[in-house]
């Protein structure tokens, strides 16, 4: 619609001016687009039906070259701004604490990004050196098993040429340790901001979405504060040169809550989320499949007529021939989308796991 209006206003209007065939066609298209847009306006719960109709009519009668908003739009915007300012005044303290927390979080995020860049570069150098060292050992092993002296000398020369330079790790580690006090200071700022913000969380909000977000914040805030309180001690106790014992590696694998591969700092291989997720999915699948499958089998075998059996059995056999990954893909696209939309309804908020943000979840 705005593109058509720009074409009309920016047209040179030669050879016929406003009565030219092009201008007439563009104006007709513009009016059709305006009528279509006005017929599908979103709901306006804060306006009465008369105010809504007056607003639509003022927009419909506005000239195509008008640059100012209709008077009714201007008055509604002013009233909205005044109401917004009135209702936001009691929340100014909360807004200030939120901004303080956001600024401290941005500061910590910038610091982590800076340190991650250093760690990433060091890890890449170490990985490259490790790859060259493995190649060198492979060439030396091949040289030992080669009887041809010329080929042996060539392999040894290639092994010497691929000798890796030991990367500097002391410098990056020193840089990390030097930024440790800054990290602790920022964490303390975050904790102080959250402490002030928690006191503002007893506000009586009116909007349903604001109430839902406030409820989530109240339930998760203690966990975040607890993590912020213990992080400085963890940073002070960190020893980069302390070897990891085999017992800790095994226990971390069996009880770890994170499965992160290709991480910037390090990788985590905790199998607990995968095992628990598989168990939960199996339980949900069995709850749905056992009564449905047994009930369908009893009906087909004992109650269905010969005609029904002739239809149902080939359909079941045909479904068995389709790979389960195909059915799963269709289920995630169709059923996953429907389930995600249903989980957002307030009337279903009592269901465990609702609302669902991803189509790939325990139910699908």
NORJOFEN-V149903 format. One record per pair of residues at least 12 apart in sequence whose C-alpha atoms are under 8 Angstrom apart, sorted by the first residue. I is the first residue (numbers start at 1). J is the second residue. Records with the same first field share a line. If there is no record, write none. Layout:
I = J ; J
//
This chain:
1 = 30 ; 33 ; 34
4 = 26 ; 27 ; 29 ; 30
5 = 26 ; 27 ; 30 ; 64
7 = 26
8 = 23 ; 26 ; 27
9 = 65
34 = 60
35 = 60
38 = 56 ; 60
54 = 72
55 = 72 ; 73
58 = 70 ; 72
93 = 200
94 = 197 ; 200 ; 201
97 = 193 ; 194 ; 196 ; 197
98 = 193 ; 197
100 = 193
101 = 189 ; 190 ; 193 ; 194
104 = 186 ; 189 ; 190
105 = 190
107 = 186
108 = 183 ; 186 ; 187
111 = 183
115 = 176
116 = 264 ; 265
118 = 172
119 = 172 ; 264 ; 265
120 = 264 ; 265
122 = 167 ; 168 ; 169 ; 172
125 = 167
126 = 166 ; 167
129 = 164 ; 165 ; 166 ; 167
130 = 164
132 = 162 ; 163 ; 164
133 = 162 ; 163 ; 164
135 = 159 ; 162
136 = 158 ; 159 ; 160 ; 162 ; 163
137 = 159
139 = 155 ; 156 ; 158 ; 159
140 = 155 ; 156 ; 159
142 = 155
143 = 155 ; 156
180 = 235 ; 236
184 = 231 ; 232 ; 235
187 = 228 ; 231 ; 232
188 = 228 ; 229
190 = 228
191 = 225 ; 228 ; 229
194 = 221 ; 225
198 = 218 ; 221
201 = 214 ; 218
252 = 269 ; 270
253 = 269 ; 270 ; 271 ; 272
254 = 270 ; 271 ; 272
255 = 270 ; 271 ; 272
256 = 268 ; 269 ; 270 ; 271 ; 272 ; 273
257 = 270 ; 271 ; 272 ; 273
258 = 270 ; 271 ; 273
259 = 271 ; 273
277 = 362
280 = 362
281 = 362 ; 363
284 = 362 ; 363
300 = 312
328 = 364
331 = 364
332 = 359 ; 360 ; 364
333 = 359
335 = 364
336 = 358 ; 359 ; 360 ; 364
337 = 359
339 = 356 ; 359
340 = 355 ; 356 ; 357 ; 358 ; 359
343 = 355 ; 356
344 = 356
//
